Amino acid sequence: MAPAAANYYSAPPHAHQKQRGYRICDTCGAVENPVAQKFRLCGGCMTTQYCSPECQKSHWPSHKTICQHTAAQMSGAKQQAIGPAYPDENLAKYLRKFTSTHSSLLGWAGFQALQLKRLPANIRQSALLIELNYNAHAESLYRFSVANTHIVSRTYVTSHDPLVAADISRREERCRRSGGIGTLVILVQCGGISQVMPVEVDPPSKISWDSRDDWAEVLRHFVESGRTDFKPISTTARGVVYG
């Protein structure tokens, strides 16, 4: 089988282009074009994205509760003794940065793991759990490795935190109003700390990514190689498209 990514063996000479579904302005729904302008992340939760300061400001009244809740959880995690294998008090911050840095790769892995191209209804029932090991490395891109991946019930994520569940539901309603199939839920865990990554997904007819059974291998390869330039392969009527 051919590799799932166009640049699996070597990094491309140009910047990575993010696809629709990964960075959507949480206020106006605009899709990021990183060549023209990169979206800004909310500094509190490090999850929500905005296309402009104006959109971020106007969204704050509705975002405030979940943002402060997420920030408080992360702050509290710094005070906990996670264990001898996870002694770094900055682990929560590193995990948030990891999720943001690898958003394209994680979203693609979730799409493949739940087989959403063939079974889009899975998005309502299941979630992808990614367990990481922490490595005390000076370079941030090498601080995590993939320990295990699991397909879990979506309630595994939503039943433990009503505020997170409400935020996912809000995103889901917005996605479906615009013609999407819903919100893909990815849970990234390391030690006792976790980060929820919601991804609003277009209908399969608009997503040309090839279906892959080796998604876990690809995920592990890019994470453990310290690479952030993942570019999936899509086969279309016009031929093969990279990225």
Secondary structure as GFF3:
##gff-version 3
##sequence-region A 1 243
A	DSSP	beta_strand	40	41	.	.	.	ID=ss1
A	DSSP	beta_strand	49	50	.	.	.	ID=ss2
A	DSSP	alpha_helix	53	78	.	.	.	ID=ss3
A	DSSP	alpha_helix	91	101	.	.	.	ID=ss4
A	DSSP	alpha_helix	103	113	.	.	.	ID=ss5
A	DSSP	three_ten_helix	120	124	.	.	.	ID=ss6
A	DSSP	beta_strand	126	134	.	.	.	ID=ss7
A	DSSP	three_ten_helix	140	142	.	.	.	ID=ss8
A	DSSP	beta_strand	144	153	.	.	.	ID=ss9
A	DSSP	alpha_helix	155	158	.	.	.	ID=ss10
A	DSSP	alpha_helix	162	177	.	.	.	ID=ss11
A	DSSP	beta_strand	182	190	.	.	.	ID=ss12
A	DSSP	beta_strand	193	201	.	.	.	ID=ss13
A	DSSP	three_ten_helix	204	206	.	.	.	ID=ss14
A	DSSP	alpha_helix	215	224	.	.	.	ID=ss15
A	DSSP	beta_strand	233	236	.	.	.	ID=ss16
A	DSSP	beta_strand	239	242	.	.	.	ID=ss17
###
